[in-house]
């Protein structure tokens, strides 16, 4: 199998961590979807990463679908519960974490892709509000628990860890670690795992 992605995408990082935790081998093919010569549309018409290419040539996307598929490939480290209610809870955590990244990317693109005279401060503020609201919800839901759900790491923790790592990478001015110390405790614990350490984005 081959994963098309980048070293800076939090969605790609999430998938890579899942494969590492499941101890399933995966080749990584780097792709810059913003480059003029990108070929991502040959495998994903949405033009997005990550995109997983199976050995028979079938393409699977997006990150939530890939992560769910990867969890079935090995009995090691079951990351998504089988029970419908527990499964929905973990997937809701994932949706919340992905939403933080969605908002962050939209806010960043507003500044990096649009000329100053076309940028909307209201749009950026709206996205940053989504991030703050989501972090508040994460912190409330986590409380004093060691993990987002249950008594061991799940996809929920991986997704949250990737979202928090993305904020540190792209928005270092957001003081979420001081505001939400329980999220910081979780993040520091996750960063002790080889899967998180190996997939950390490169220095900007």
C-alpha positions as CSV (number, residue, x, y, z in Angstrom):
1,X,0.0,0.0,0.0
2,X,1.0,3.5,-0.7
3,X,-0.1,6.7,1.0
4,X,0.0,9.9,-1.0
5,X,0.4,12.8,1.4
6,X,2.7,15.5,2.9
7,X,4.8,15.8,6.0
8,X,2.8,18.9,7.2
9,X,-0.8,17.8,6.8
10,X,-2.5,16.9,10.1
11,X,-4.8,14.5,8.3
12,X,-2.0,12.7,6.7
13,X,-0.3,12.5,10.1
14,X,-3.4,11.0,11.6
15,X,-3.4,8.2,9.1
16,X,0.3,7.6,9.4
17,X,0.0,7.3,13.2
18,X,-2.8,4.8,12.8
19,X,-0.8,2.6,10.5
20,X,2.2,2.8,12.9
21,X,0.1,1.9,15.9
22,X,-1.4,-1.0,13.9
23,X,2.1,-2.1,12.9
24,X,1.1,-2.2,9.2
25,X,3.7,-1.3,6.6
26,X,3.0,1.7,4.5
27,X,4.9,3.6,1.8
28,X,4.6,7.3,1.8
29,X,4.7,9.3,-1.5
30,X,5.1,13.0,-1.0
31,X,2.8,15.3,-3.0
32,X,2.2,19.0,-2.9
33,X,-1.4,19.5,-3.9
34,X,-0.9,23.3,-4.3
35,X,1.9,22.8,-6.9
36,X,1.1,23.5,-10.6
37,X,2.3,20.0,-11.6
38,X,0.4,18.1,-8.9
39,X,-1.0,14.8,-10.0
40,X,-3.3,14.1,-7.0
41,X,-6.4,14.4,-9.2
42,X,-5.3,11.2,-11.0
43,X,-6.2,9.3,-7.8
44,X,-8.5,11.6,-5.9
45,X,-10.7,13.9,-8.0
46,X,-11.2,16.1,-5.0
47,X,-7.6,17.0,-5.1
48,X,-7.0,16.3,-1.5
49,X,-4.6,14.3,0.7
50,X,-4.3,11.8,2.2
51,X,-5.1,9.3,-0.5
52,X,-4.4,5.6,0.0
53,X,-3.6,3.4,-3.0
54,X,-4.2,-0.3,-2.4
55,X,-2.1,-3.0,-4.0
56,X,-4.8,-3.6,-6.6
57,X,-4.8,0.1,-7.6
58,X,-8.0,1.2,-5.8
59,X,-7.9,4.6,-4.1
60,X,-9.4,5.3,-0.7
61,X,-10.0,8.7,0.7
62,X,-10.4,10.8,3.0
63,X,-8.5,10.5,6.3
64,X,-11.5,9.3,8.3
65,X,-12.2,6.5,5.8
66,X,-8.5,5.5,5.6
67,X,-8.2,5.4,9.4
68,X,-11.2,3.3,9.7
69,X,-10.0,0.9,7.0
70,X,-6.5,0.7,8.6
71,X,-8.0,-0.3,11.9
72,X,-9.3,-3.5,10.3
73,X,-5.9,-4.6,8.9
74,X,-4.4,-5.8,12.1
75,X,-5.6,-7.0,15.5
76,X,-3.0,-4.9,17.2
77,X,-4.1,-1.8,19.1
78,X,-7.8,-1.7,18.3
79,X,-8.5,2.0,17.8
80,X,-12.2,2.1,17.0
81,X,-14.7,0.3,19.4
82,X,-17.0,-2.2,17.9
83,X,-20.1,-1.1,19.9
84,X,-22.2,1.4,18.0
85,X,-22.5,3.9,20.8
86,X,-18.8,3.8,21.7
87,X,-17.9,3.9,18.1
88,X,-20.0,7.0,17.5
89,X,-18.4,8.7,20.5
90,X,-14.9,8.0,19.2
91,X,-15.8,9.1,15.7
92,X,-17.4,12.3,17.1
93,X,-14.1,13.1,18.8
94,X,-12.4,12.6,15.4
95,X,-14.9,14.9,13.7
96,X,-14.3,17.6,16.3
97,X,-10.5,17.3,16.0
98,X,-10.7,17.4,12.2
99,X,-12.9,20.4,12.4
100,X,-10.2,22.3,14.3
101,X,-7.8,21.5,11.5
102,X,-10.4,22.5,8.9
103,X,-10.9,25.9,10.5
104,X,-7.2,26.4,11.0
105,X,-6.5,25.6,7.3
106,X,-9.2,28.0,6.1
107,X,-7.9,30.8,8.4
108,X,-4.4,30.2,7.2
109,X,-5.3,30.1,3.5
110,X,-7.2,33.4,3.9
111,X,-3.8,35.0,4.7
112,X,-1.5,33.0,2.5
113,X,-3.5,32.7,-0.7
114,X,-5.5,35.9,-0.8
115,X,-4.0,39.4,-1.5
116,X,-4.4,41.7,1.6
117,X,-7.1,43.8,0.0
118,X,-9.3,40.7,-0.5
119,X,-8.8,39.2,3.0
120,X,-11.7,39.1,5.4
121,X,-11.0,39.7,9.0
122,X,-14.6,38.5,9.8
123,X,-14.0,35.2,8.0
124,X,-10.7,34.6,9.9
125,X,-12.3,35.5,13.2
126,X,-15.1,33.1,12.5
127,X,-12.6,30.2,11.9
128,X,-10.6,31.1,15.0
129,X,-13.8,31.1,17.0
130,X,-14.5,27.6,15.8
131,X,-11.1,26.5,17.0
132,X,-11.5,28.1,20.5
133,X,-15.0,26.6,20.9
134,X,-13.8,23.2,19.9
135,X,-10.8,23.3,22.2
136,X,-13.2,24.3,25.1
137,X,-15.4,21.3,24.2
138,X,-12.5,18.9,24.1
139,X,-11.2,20.1,27.4
140,X,-14.6,19.8,29.0
141,X,-15.2,16.3,27.6
142,X,-11.7,15.1,28.6
143,X,-11.9,16.4,32.1
144,X,-9.6,14.5,34.4
145,X,-9.6,11.4,32.3
146,X,-6.4,9.9,31.0
147,X,-7.8,9.3,27.5
148,X,-10.6,10.8,25.4
149,X,-12.6,7.6,25.6
150,X,-12.3,4.5,27.7
151,X,-9.1,3.4,29.5
152,X,-6.7,3.2,26.5
153,X,-5.7,5.2,23.5
154,X,-8.2,5.2,20.6
155,X,-8.6,7.0,17.3
156,X,-10.1,9.9,19.4
157,X,-6.8,10.6,21.1
158,X,-4.8,10.3,17.8
159,X,-7.1,12.8,16.1
160,X,-7.0,15.2,19.0
161,X,-3.2,14.9,19.2
162,X,-2.9,15.7,15.5
163,X,-5.2,18.7,15.9
164,X,-3.2,20.1,18.8
165,X,0.1,19.4,17.0
166,X,-1.2,21.3,14.0
167,X,-2.0,24.3,16.2
168,X,1.5,24.3,17.6
169,X,2.9,24.1,14.1
170,X,0.8,26.7,12.3
171,X,-0.6,28.8,15.1
172,X,2.0,29.0,17.9
173,X,0.4,32.3,19.1
174,X,-2.7,30.4,20.3
175,X,-2.0,29.8,24.0
176,X,-4.1,26.6,24.3
177,X,-1.6,24.8,26.5
178,X,-2.0,27.4,29.3
179,X,-5.7,27.7,28.8
180,X,-6.4,23.9,28.6
181,X,-3.8,22.2,30.7
182,X,-5.6,18.8,30.5
183,X,-5.2,18.9,26.7
184,X,-1.6,19.7,27.1
185,X,-1.1,16.7,29.5
186,X,-2.7,14.5,26.9
187,X,-0.6,15.9,24.1
188,X,2.7,15.5,26.0
189,X,1.8,11.9,26.8
190,X,1.0,11.2,23.1
191,X,4.3,12.8,22.0
192,X,6.1,10.1,24.0
193,X,4.8,7.5,21.6
194,X,7.1,6.7,18.7
195,X,4.2,7.0,16.3
196,X,3.7,10.7,17.2
197,X,7.4,11.5,17.5
198,X,8.2,10.0,14.1
199,X,5.3,11.9,12.3
200,X,5.9,15.4,13.8
201,X,5.9,18.0,11.1
202,X,9.3,19.3,10.1
203,X,10.5,22.7,11.4
204,X,8.9,25.5,9.6
